[in-house]
Amino acid sequence: MTVKKWWRVATLLGVMACSQDQPILGGLAPDEQDIVLQYLTCIDCVIPLDSVRALASKKAQATVDSLNSGLLLGPGAQAVATVDSVLALGYMRDSSWRVLRGLPPLPLRVVYVSEARQRYVDGYRSRGATGMGWIHTPRAVAHLDSALTLTLPVSVRRAVAYARDSLPPP
Amino acid sequence: MGNVVVSFPGTTATNPALLLYSGREGANCVSYKPYIANPTVTLPDVSYDPACVAEMDAFAPLFGSFANWVDPAVAGSEAWLTDAIDAGSISIALPDFTLVPLRIWLVANGSLGVTKAQAMRDRLLDKAFPILETMGIGLSLDTASTVLNPTLLPVPFCTNSSSISTNSAIYDVNRINVYFVQNYGNIPNLTPAYNCWLQGHREIIFVSWDNANVVDPTLAHELGHALGLVHPNAVGGHTYQVAGFDAFNLMASNADVTNASIGQLYAFNFSTDSWLNRSGSPFIRPVVRSCQDVWGAGVCPALTLFQPGWPP
């Protein structure tokens, strides 16, 4: 095998690995997948949640399954690796700024990045649960029931239980 | 016509200034053309032409922002430009940061709730300050915190922002009001945060302190809405999957922020939509423009305008 061919194979395998790394969003068109992903990564979530609920009114099963993938799988290793590198850049910037301002240092980088990564991942997974709670079809409830049998981070478990038992609000 | 060398006293090679030039350059009118100082900027073949909008804007990390323009309605307002052309140089002294006043309301009962609200406030401020001060935005924060009993605040929904804004016990008319509430809408996990710009109250922000997963740039992002980043209207200035922006732009949604566009910096400071430029504001800028409601160029620089290598 030539070096060129080797690179082609390696690249293809890399693309396949990345593809497998993404949440399962079967049954949704690309623009509909974007609606779900925008919700799963939101900061201002009210309008993205409305959009997900509107999508569920047309494609309930696929929307719920996509949210469940978000809950179970999180954003995927590739996305998390990218976030890690950006968090490291932010850590350097913020640390330099703190030196300039005479402020106490941030926690060690490994601790800082780990905590921020956990918030990102757990927030993503929690929104998967919350979205299903608002849709609350029998399939969504079944997914939430099933998730509660798993070992989950505390905040995610709390979101799943609330989504199953208390959403949508009366 | 001639070259004009622009200098920026006090800036450094590691934190150079960025100049936006609008006006006549050679045979053409140029609009918001970006230059990174090294350590000065040389504008080529500059002349004064009333047919070209003439403006200079400058930004640099760790400094406030600068703007000056030629107002065709004011006789003699072109003097600063014609003087620069005659001299072949101009010095732009960037001001200190503009301190954006925040009233932080820690809406909580009992020491545990207040402690959690304070911890969230501190974590988000620890991210907002360096984002604002090091990315050339020209702004910093002047914060004042008040503990507020939750029973005094209506249900923390943006639909209640009008009633909140008329009660001086729970609203500071001279500051952007940031309410750290247990949960937005009293509904766990509904949203990490929300700015009430859609209800006409961009100066009201809610952050959910009981949501352990609020990401660090959340306050900086919401302040972006307060300070003019609400356009294009269809998506409220959010840049998620908008062509020209990556996932780590200030107005995208992610774990950290690595960039704000030049168009966004301009809007922060010089847009009519920025809270700084509201009617009666003591912060109104020397240049204030009604920015276009599209991502591309118009009255203001394109929101998608970036210059490689800047901010440094």
Interface residues (C-beta under 8 A of the other chain):
Chain A: D34 Q38 T41 C42 I43 D44 C45 V46 I47 L49 T82 V83 V86 L87 L89 G90 R93 D94 S96 W97 R98 L100 R101 L106 A116 R117 R119 Y120 D122 G123 S126 R127 A129 T130 V154 S155 R158 A159 Y162 A163 S166 L167 P169
Chain B: L62 D126 K127 F129 P130 E133 T134 Y184 I187 P188 N189 L190 T191 P192 A193 Y194 N195 N211 A212 N213 V214 V215 D216 P217 T218 H221 E222 G236 H238 Y240 Q241 A247 F248 S253 N254 A255 D256 V257 T258
